[in-house]
Amino acid sequence: MVLDDSGPMTLDLGINLLDGAGFNISLNDLTISGLDSVSYASVLEIVGAQTFKNDLIFEHFGVKIGVTIMTTDLEVDVTIHLEVEKLQAVVAILVAIDKGILGDLELGQILESDGIFKCLLSTAHFISIPLLDVSVADIVSFEIEGFDDPTVQKLTDLTLDVFREVILQKMGRVFNFSIRMMLNNWIEHM
């Protein structure tokens, strides 16, 4: 199933961001909401050999990321929740598919499969995201839960108030470099 019964899509990530010298940060899970608020979609536009582009606009979009931070003395489970308005995502995807394996899949296998993405991805020799350009009109909320000290949320709110415009302007760079690299790493190790 792609979406949960309540609407969001949840992915188990299991990504180790940082591990060493007694310090570890892991991304555990990702929940995406607002996938039903698409107001514009241009999908599967061929832009190159084995590469297609998707351009989507979501009126409301949210992500919730479960993170574990561990040191030799401490383990903290943190939830980071971000909600935005008017998210536009332009995503190019490069896919090298084995036509033989894809042709051998029966429609029932794909439609009845709880792991539809893994089923389809099993036919690919290589998948990569060469472009992930994201922009948002505004940040509705940004919350960090899991720390005992309320100062963390107060600092988050203050940072957002002071640097909102800079964050909105630079968000595309963060997605096209850092987030895109993490996604490519996750795809490679699925």
N, C-alpha and C positions, 0 to 999 in steps of 0.2 A: 504494500500500500504506500502511495506517495505521500498523501496527507493523512494526519490523524483524524478521528471522527469529529474532533472539535475544530478542525481547519488547519492548524499549523503542521509543518513538516519537521520531523525530528531525525537527526542523523547522529549516530554514535561515531565520534571522531577518533579517540585514542591517539592523539598526536602529542608527542613529547616535544615541546618547544625548546626547552633548555634543561640540560641534565649534566651536572658536573659540580665538583667542589662542594658537595653537600647541599646543593640547591637544585630544585627541580620544579618546572612549570609544565603542566599537562593540560591540554584542551580535551575535555571528556565528551561533551555533547554539544550540539547546536540545534536550536529550535528556531525555525523561521516562520513568522506569521505575516499575513497580508498578501499572500500569494493569490488570493481571490479578488484583489483590488486593482488588477491590471486595467489601465485605461488606454494603453497603446501597445501593440505588439507587431514587430516585424521579425519573423523568425526564419531560420535556415536560409538566409541569403548567402549564396555562394560568393566568396570574395577571393578565393585562391584554390590551388590544388589541395584537395582534402580538407579545406577550411571553409567554415560557414560562420556567419555573424548573426547574432540575435540582438535586437534592440527592444527593450521593454521599459514601460513606465508603470510604476505602482503608486497609487494614490497614498496608501499607508503601508508601511513596511516595518517589521520589527525582527530583531534577532536577540536570542538569549543564549549565552555561552556559559557552560559549566566548566570551571577551571579549578584545578588542584595545585596549590602552592605548597611545596614541602622543603623543609630544611632538616638538618640533623636533629633539631629540637622541637619542630613544629610541623603540623599539617593542617592546612586551612582549605576548605571547599568554598569557593567564591562563585557567585552568579553575576554575570555582567549582562545588563538588559539595555538595549538601545532601540528607541522607536523614532522613526523619521517620517516626514511628509514628502510626497512627490519624489520618489527615488527613481532615477533613470539609470539603467544598466545597459551598457553596450559590451557584449561578450563575444569574442571570436573563439571558436573551438576547432582545433585541428584533430581529425580522427582518421586513423588508418584501420579500416575494417576488413576482416577476412570474409569475402563474399561467400565462400564455401560454407563456413560455419554459420553465417547469418542465414543463408538459404536453407540450412538443415533445421533451423529452429521452427517449431510448429507454432502457429498463432496461439493456440491454447497454452503453451508453455509461457509465452510472454504475458498474456492477459490474466492468467490465473496465478501468476507468480507473485508472492509477497516481495520478492527481491527483483522487481522488474528491471531496475537500473543495473544490478549486477548481472542479470541474465543478458541484457543487451551489451553491456560492457565486456562480457566474456568473448564477444566476437571481435574485439578491437586488438590490434597489435600495439597501437600507440595512441594515447590521448594527451592533449596538451591545451592549455589556455594561453594563447599568445597575447590576448588583449582582454583586460577587465577594467573598463572605464566606468566609474560610478560617480554620480552627482546627486545631491539632495537639496530640496528647497529649504528645509528647516529641520532641526533636531527637536523632537517633541519631548523626549525624556532620555536620560542616561543615568542608570542606577547601578551601583555596585553593592551587592549584598553578601554577607558572610563574615565580614570583619566585625569584631565586638565594639570597636571604637567608632562612634558616629562621625568623627572628624573626617574619615575617608570620604563619606558622601558629601559632607559640607565642602571639602576641597574640590570634589568633582563638580558640584554645582557652581562654585565660584569660578573654577577654570572654564566651565562652559559659558557662564555669563560674560566673562572677560574676553575669551578667545573664540566665541561662536563663529564670527565671520571668517577668521583665519582657518578654523577647523573645516568649515564648509568649503572654503576655497581649495584646501590641500587634500581633501578626502579622496579625490581621484588619484592622486599620486600614491597614497597609502594602499588603495585597492589595486592599482595596476602594478605595484611592485611587491609589497609585503604580503598582502592577502592572496594575490595571484600566485606567488611563489609557494605559499602554504597549501593552496588548493592543488597546484601541480604536484607537490610532494605527496599529498594525501591520495590523489588519483593514482600516482605511480606505485604506491604501497597498498592499494586496496586489494 
